[in-house]
Amino acid sequence: MSTLWIVLIVLLVLGVVVGNVMLLKSSARFKLPKDYVPPSKEEKAEIEKKEKDKPSSFF
């Protein structure tokens, strides 16, 4: 494998890593609204049941 391909692959991987770190840093600044209430265990179970019952639309 030529040196050029190795350098391109390393730069691509480095770009992906740096991009993901920048995305994490920017998303850490988002704040939840003050009136946000996390769903209870019962609500979570109900949502999961609805998702299970819903037919898959992938194919």
Biopython code that builds the backbone (N, CA, C, O; Angstrom):
import numpy as np
from Bio.PDB.StructureBuilder import StructureBuilder

atoms = [
    (1, "MET", "N", (0.857, -1.176, 0.000)),
    (1, "MET", "CA", (0.000, 0.000, 0.000)),
    (1, "MET", "C", (0.901, 1.236, 0.000)),
    (1, "MET", "O", (1.866, 1.313, 0.761)),
    (2, "SER", "N", (0.581, 2.181, -0.845)),
    (2, "SER", "CA", (1.444, 3.347, -0.939)),
    (2, "SER", "C", (1.266, 4.264, 0.270)),
    (2, "SER", "O", (0.256, 4.214, 0.971)),
    (3, "THR", "N", (2.252, 5.079, 0.483)),
    (3, "THR", "CA", (2.250, 6.005, 1.615)),
    (3, "THR", "C", (1.108, 6.999, 1.503)),
    (3, "THR", "O", (0.545, 7.410, 2.518)),
    (4, "LEU", "N", (0.761, 7.387, 0.303)),
    (4, "LEU", "CA", (-0.325, 8.347, 0.103)),
    (4, "LEU", "C", (-1.650, 7.807, 0.650)),
    (4, "LEU", "O", (-2.397, 8.537, 1.302)),
    (5, "TRP", "N", (-1.938, 6.536, 0.386)),
    (5, "TRP", "CA", (-3.186, 5.944, 0.881)),
    (5, "TRP", "C", (-3.198, 5.883, 2.407)),
    (5, "TRP", "O", (-4.225, 6.137, 3.036)),
    (6, "ILE", "N", (-2.068, 5.549, 2.989)),
    (6, "ILE", "CA", (-1.984, 5.473, 4.450)),
    (6, "ILE", "C", (-2.215, 6.852, 5.058)),
    (6, "ILE", "O", (-2.928, 6.977, 6.053)),
    (7, "VAL", "N", (-1.624, 7.882, 4.473)),
    (7, "VAL", "CA", (-1.802, 9.246, 4.973)),
    (7, "VAL", "C", (-3.257, 9.667, 4.823)),
    (7, "VAL", "O", (-3.806, 10.285, 5.734)),
    (8, "LEU", "N", (-3.891, 9.354, 3.711)),
    (8, "LEU", "CA", (-5.295, 9.713, 3.510)),
    (8, "LEU", "C", (-6.208, 9.007, 4.519)),
    (8, "LEU", "O", (-7.138, 9.617, 5.048)),
    (9, "ILE", "N", (-5.950, 7.750, 4.778)),
    (9, "ILE", "CA", (-6.769, 7.012, 5.741)),
    (9, "ILE", "C", (-6.583, 7.584, 7.144)),
    (9, "ILE", "O", (-7.558, 7.741, 7.878)),
    (10, "VAL", "N", (-5.359, 7.895, 7.520)),
    (10, "VAL", "CA", (-5.096, 8.469, 8.843)),
    (10, "VAL", "C", (-5.784, 9.818, 8.972)),
    (10, "VAL", "O", (-6.381, 10.103, 10.010)),
    (11, "LEU", "N", (-5.714, 10.650, 7.947)),
    (11, "LEU", "CA", (-6.379, 11.957, 7.987)),
    (11, "LEU", "C", (-7.894, 11.812, 8.066)),
    (11, "LEU", "O", (-8.554, 12.574, 8.772)),
    (12, "LEU", "N", (-8.441, 10.851, 7.356)),
    (12, "LEU", "CA", (-9.883, 10.608, 7.407)),
    (12, "LEU", "C", (-10.320, 10.172, 8.805)),
    (12, "LEU", "O", (-11.309, 10.681, 9.332)),
    (13, "VAL", "N", (-9.597, 9.244, 9.400)),
    (13, "VAL", "CA", (-9.928, 8.781, 10.750)),
    (13, "VAL", "C", (-9.773, 9.923, 11.749)),
    (13, "VAL", "O", (-10.618, 10.093, 12.627)),
    (14, "LEU", "N", (-8.723, 10.695, 11.627)),
    (14, "LEU", "CA", (-8.513, 11.835, 12.517)),
    (14, "LEU", "C", (-9.635, 12.855, 12.365)),
    (14, "LEU", "O", (-10.093, 13.426, 13.355)),
    (15, "GLY", "N", (-10.076, 13.086, 11.150)),
    (15, "GLY", "CA", (-11.186, 14.014, 10.909)),
    (15, "GLY", "C", (-12.477, 13.539, 11.541)),
    (15, "GLY", "O", (-13.225, 14.343, 12.097)),
    (16, "VAL", "N", (-12.752, 12.249, 11.468)),
    (16, "VAL", "CA", (-13.965, 11.695, 12.072)),
    (16, "VAL", "C", (-13.901, 11.838, 13.591)),
    (16, "VAL", "O", (-14.886, 12.228, 14.219)),
    (17, "VAL", "N", (-12.755, 11.529, 14.179)),
    (17, "VAL", "CA", (-12.615, 11.627, 15.634)),
    (17, "VAL", "C", (-12.768, 13.073, 16.096)),
    (17, "VAL", "O", (-13.495, 13.346, 17.051)),
    (18, "VAL", "N", (-12.095, 13.989, 15.433)),
    (18, "VAL", "CA", (-12.184, 15.405, 15.815)),
    (18, "VAL", "C", (-13.609, 15.916, 15.619)),
    (18, "VAL", "O", (-14.110, 16.673, 16.450)),
    (19, "GLY", "N", (-14.255, 15.522, 14.553)),
    (19, "GLY", "CA", (-15.634, 15.937, 14.313)),
    (19, "GLY", "C", (-16.579, 15.451, 15.398)),
    (19, "GLY", "O", (-17.451, 16.196, 15.845)),
    (20, "ASN", "N", (-16.409, 14.202, 15.825)),
    (20, "ASN", "CA", (-17.263, 13.662, 16.882)),
    (20, "ASN", "C", (-17.015, 14.357, 18.213)),
    (20, "ASN", "O", (-17.958, 14.598, 18.967)),
    (21, "VAL", "N", (-15.761, 14.682, 18.514)),
    (21, "VAL", "CA", (-15.461, 15.401, 19.756)),
    (21, "VAL", "C", (-16.087, 16.788, 19.718)),
    (21, "VAL", "O", (-16.643, 17.238, 20.719)),
    (22, "MET", "N", (-16.008, 17.465, 18.593)),
    (22, "MET", "CA", (-16.619, 18.793, 18.471)),
    (22, "MET", "C", (-18.137, 18.712, 18.619)),
    (22, "MET", "O", (-18.744, 19.587, 19.237)),
    (23, "LEU", "N", (-18.752, 17.674, 18.058)),
    (23, "LEU", "CA", (-20.192, 17.492, 18.188)),
    (23, "LEU", "C", (-20.591, 17.258, 19.644)),
    (23, "LEU", "O", (-21.596, 17.797, 20.107)),
    (24, "LEU", "N", (-19.812, 16.463, 20.360)),
    (24, "LEU", "CA", (-20.098, 16.220, 21.768)),
    (24, "LEU", "C", (-19.973, 17.499, 22.593)),
    (24, "LEU", "O", (-20.788, 17.755, 23.480)),
    (25, "LYS", "N", (-18.958, 18.292, 22.298)),
    (25, "LYS", "CA", (-18.778, 19.538, 23.042)),
    (25, "LYS", "C", (-19.925, 20.502, 22.786)),
    (25, "LYS", "O", (-20.378, 21.178, 23.709)),
    (26, "SER", "N", (-20.400, 20.577, 21.552)),
    (26, "SER", "CA", (-21.485, 21.518, 21.248)),
    (26, "SER", "C", (-22.818, 21.020, 21.797)),
    (26, "SER", "O", (-23.657, 21.825, 22.201)),
    (27, "SER", "N", (-23.022, 19.710, 21.817)),
    (27, "SER", "CA", (-24.289, 19.198, 22.325)),
    (27, "SER", "C", (-24.335, 19.232, 23.849)),
    (27, "SER", "O", (-25.419, 19.149, 24.426)),
    (28, "ALA", "N", (-23.203, 19.351, 24.507)),
    (28, "ALA", "CA", (-23.181, 19.422, 25.971)),
    (28, "ALA", "C", (-23.735, 20.752, 26.456)),
    (28, "ALA", "O", (-24.110, 20.871, 27.622)),
    (29, "ARG", "N", (-23.794, 21.742, 25.599)),
    (29, "ARG", "CA", (-24.298, 23.065, 25.991)),
    (29, "ARG", "C", (-25.812, 23.141, 26.031)),
    (29, "ARG", "O", (-26.363, 24.082, 26.602)),
    (30, "PHE", "N", (-26.501, 22.168, 25.435)),
    (30, "PHE", "CA", (-27.955, 22.214, 25.413)),
    (30, "PHE", "C", (-28.508, 21.971, 26.812)),
    (30, "PHE", "O", (-28.057, 21.070, 27.519)),
    (31, "LYS", "N", (-29.470, 22.765, 27.198)),
    (31, "LYS", "CA", (-30.097, 22.629, 28.509)),
    (31, "LYS", "C", (-31.537, 22.161, 28.329)),
    (31, "LYS", "O", (-32.194, 22.498, 27.344)),
    (32, "LEU", "N", (-32.009, 21.392, 29.282)),
    (32, "LEU", "CA", (-33.394, 20.952, 29.263)),
    (32, "LEU", "C", (-34.292, 22.082, 29.741)),
    (32, "LEU", "O", (-33.881, 22.876, 30.587)),
    (33, "PRO", "N", (-35.510, 22.170, 29.217)),
    (33, "PRO", "CA", (-36.436, 23.184, 29.718)),
    (33, "PRO", "C", (-36.745, 22.949, 31.199)),
    (33, "PRO", "O", (-36.688, 21.819, 31.683)),
    (34, "LYS", "N", (-37.069, 24.021, 31.905)),
    (34, "LYS", "CA", (-37.337, 23.897, 33.335)),
    (34, "LYS", "C", (-38.580, 23.075, 33.617)),
    (34, "LYS", "O", (-38.676, 22.452, 34.674)),
    (35, "ASP", "N", (-39.533, 23.061, 32.698)),
    (35, "ASP", "CA", (-40.762, 22.312, 32.924)),
    (35, "ASP", "C", (-40.670, 20.861, 32.437)),
    (35, "ASP", "O", (-41.688, 20.169, 32.399)),
    (36, "TYR", "N", (-39.483, 20.388, 32.066)),
    (36, "TYR", "CA", (-39.308, 19.010, 31.602)),
    (36, "TYR", "C", (-39.411, 18.051, 32.781)),
    (36, "TYR", "O", (-38.783, 18.245, 33.821)),
    (37, "VAL", "N", (-40.221, 17.008, 32.589)),
    (37, "VAL", "CA", (-40.357, 15.960, 33.598)),
    (37, "VAL", "C", (-40.044, 14.638, 32.907)),
    (37, "VAL", "O", (-40.709, 14.280, 31.935)),
    (38, "PRO", "N", (-39.042, 13.908, 33.393)),
    (38, "PRO", "CA", (-38.728, 12.625, 32.756)),
    (38, "PRO", "C", (-39.893, 11.651, 32.896)),
    (38, "PRO", "O", (-40.599, 11.677, 33.903)),
    (39, "PRO", "N", (-40.101, 10.796, 31.904)),
    (39, "PRO", "CA", (-41.225, 9.853, 31.979)),
    (39, "PRO", "C", (-41.030, 8.853, 33.114)),
    (39, "PRO", "O", (-39.909, 8.456, 33.432)),
    (40, "SER", "N", (-42.142, 8.458, 33.711)),
    (40, "SER", "CA", (-42.098, 7.478, 34.799)),
    (40, "SER", "C", (-41.855, 6.090, 34.214)),
    (40, "SER", "O", (-41.866, 5.910, 32.996)),
    (41, "LYS", "N", (-41.638, 5.125, 35.080)),
    (41, "LYS", "CA", (-41.398, 3.753, 34.624)),
    (41, "LYS", "C", (-42.607, 3.206, 33.888)),
    (41, "LYS", "O", (-42.461, 2.468, 32.913)),
    (42, "GLU", "N", (-43.806, 3.564, 34.348)),
    (42, "GLU", "CA", (-45.020, 3.090, 33.691)),
    (42, "GLU", "C", (-45.139, 3.678, 32.279)),
    (42, "GLU", "O", (-45.506, 2.984, 31.330)),
    (43, "GLU", "N", (-44.822, 4.964, 32.165)),
    (43, "GLU", "CA", (-44.889, 5.594, 30.838)),
    (43, "GLU", "C", (-43.855, 4.993, 29.899)),
    (43, "GLU", "O", (-44.135, 4.782, 28.719)),
    (44, "LYS", "N", (-42.654, 4.714, 30.417)),
    (44, "LYS", "CA", (-41.622, 4.086, 29.594)),
    (44, "LYS", "C", (-42.070, 2.715, 29.107)),
    (44, "LYS", "O", (-41.884, 2.366, 27.941)),
    (45, "ALA", "N", (-42.663, 1.945, 30.011)),
    (45, "ALA", "CA", (-43.140, 0.604, 29.639)),
    (45, "ALA", "C", (-44.224, 0.694, 28.577)),
    (45, "ALA", "O", (-44.259, -0.114, 27.649)),
    (46, "GLU", "N", (-45.122, 1.690, 28.713)),
    (46, "GLU", "CA", (-46.185, 1.865, 27.733)),
    (46, "GLU", "C", (-45.620, 2.242, 26.365)),
    (46, "GLU", "O", (-46.083, 1.738, 25.342)),
    (47, "ILE", "N", (-44.640, 3.109, 26.343)),
    (47, "ILE", "CA", (-44.010, 3.523, 25.082)),
    (47, "ILE", "C", (-43.312, 2.337, 24.434)),
    (47, "ILE", "O", (-43.430, 2.127, 23.227)),
    (48, "GLU", "N", (-42.578, 1.555, 25.237)),
    (48, "GLU", "CA", (-41.888, 0.383, 24.694)),
    (48, "GLU", "C", (-42.882, -0.633, 24.134)),
    (48, "GLU", "O", (-42.620, -1.263, 23.110)),
    (49, "LYS", "N", (-44.024, -0.791, 24.809)),
    (49, "LYS", "CA", (-45.040, -1.727, 24.329)),
    (49, "LYS", "C", (-45.602, -1.261, 22.990)),
    (49, "LYS", "O", (-45.808, -2.068, 22.084)),
    (50, "LYS", "N", (-45.850, 0.048, 22.865)),
    (50, "LYS", "CA", (-46.358, 0.579, 21.599)),
    (50, "LYS", "C", (-45.335, 0.381, 20.487)),
    (50, "LYS", "O", (-45.700, 0.038, 19.363)),
    (51, "GLU", "N", (-44.049, 0.597, 20.793)),
    (51, "GLU", "CA", (-43.011, 0.412, 19.788)),
    (51, "GLU", "C", (-42.894, -1.052, 19.367)),
    (51, "GLU", "O", (-42.643, -1.342, 18.197)),
    (52, "LYS", "N", (-43.073, -1.964, 20.304)),
    (52, "LYS", "CA", (-43.013, -3.389, 19.989)),
    (52, "LYS", "C", (-44.173, -3.808, 19.112)),
    (52, "LYS", "O", (-44.009, -4.599, 18.184)),
    (53, "ASP", "N", (-45.363, -3.268, 19.412)),
    (53, "ASP", "CA", (-46.565, -3.642, 18.674)),
    (53, "ASP", "C", (-46.615, -3.028, 17.281)),
    (53, "ASP", "O", (-47.294, -3.542, 16.392)),
    (54, "LYS", "N", (-45.889, -1.919, 17.096)),
    (54, "LYS", "CA", (-45.912, -1.235, 15.809)),
    (54, "LYS", "C", (-45.154, -2.081, 14.784)),
    (54, "LYS", "O", (-44.037, -2.521, 15.057)),
    (55, "PRO", "N", (-45.748, -2.313, 13.610)),
    (55, "PRO", "CA", (-45.054, -3.108, 12.597)),
    (55, "PRO", "C", (-43.845, -2.338, 12.048)),
    (55, "PRO", "O", (-43.862, -1.113, 11.928)),
    (56, "SER", "N", (-42.830, -3.080, 11.733)),
    (56, "SER", "CA", (-41.612, -2.478, 11.201)),
    (56, "SER", "C", (-41.861, -1.997, 9.778)),
    (56, "SER", "O", (-42.415, -2.728, 8.957)),
    (57, "SER", "N", (-41.454, -0.780, 9.493)),
    (57, "SER", "CA", (-41.674, -0.217, 8.159)),
    (57, "SER", "C", (-40.379, -0.207, 7.349)),
    (57, "SER", "O", (-40.281, 0.492, 6.341)),
    (58, "PHE", "N", (-39.387, -0.981, 7.786)),
    (58, "PHE", "CA", (-38.112, -1.001, 7.080)),
    (58, "PHE", "C", (-38.245, -1.662, 5.714)),
    (58, "PHE", "O", (-37.729, -1.140, 4.726)),
    (59, "PHE", "N", (-38.925, -2.798, 5.642)),
    (59, "PHE", "CA", (-39.121, -3.485, 4.368)),
    (59, "PHE", "C", (-40.577, -3.611, 4.060)),
    (59, "PHE", "O", (-40.943, -4.165, 3.023)),
]
sb = StructureBuilder()
sb.init_structure("model")
sb.init_model(0)
sb.init_chain("A")
sb.init_seg("    ")
for serial, (resi, resn, name, xyz) in enumerate(atoms, 1):
    if name == "N":
        sb.init_residue(resn, " ", resi, " ")
    sb.init_atom(name, np.array(xyz, "f"), 0.0, 1.0, " ", f" {name:<3s}", serial, name[0])
structure = sb.get_structure()
